[in-house]
Amino acid sequence: MGENIPFFSRIVAVSDAYDAMTSERSYR
């Protein structure tokens, strides 16, 4: 019922988390 949704969402979540970790100072 839409496997592309969770897959894309997972990529976005990982990308956001990685960006936040790599740019901690920019995050806050």
N, C-alpha and C positions, 0 to 999 in steps of 0.2 A: 504493500500500500504506500509506496514511495520510498524506496531504499536510498534514493539519491538525497533525500532530505536529511536523514541522520548522518550520512556520509559527509555531505557538505557542511553540516552544522559542526561535525567533529573537527573538520579542517579549520573552520573559523575559530572554534574554541581553542584549538592547539595554537593557531597563529596568534590569537589575542593573548594567550597565556605566555607564549614565547616572547612576544613583543613587550609585554609588561615586565617580564623577568630581565630581558636584555636592556630595556630602557626604564629601569626602576625610577631613576631621578625624574624622567619625563612623565612617568605614570602619576607621580604625586610631587 
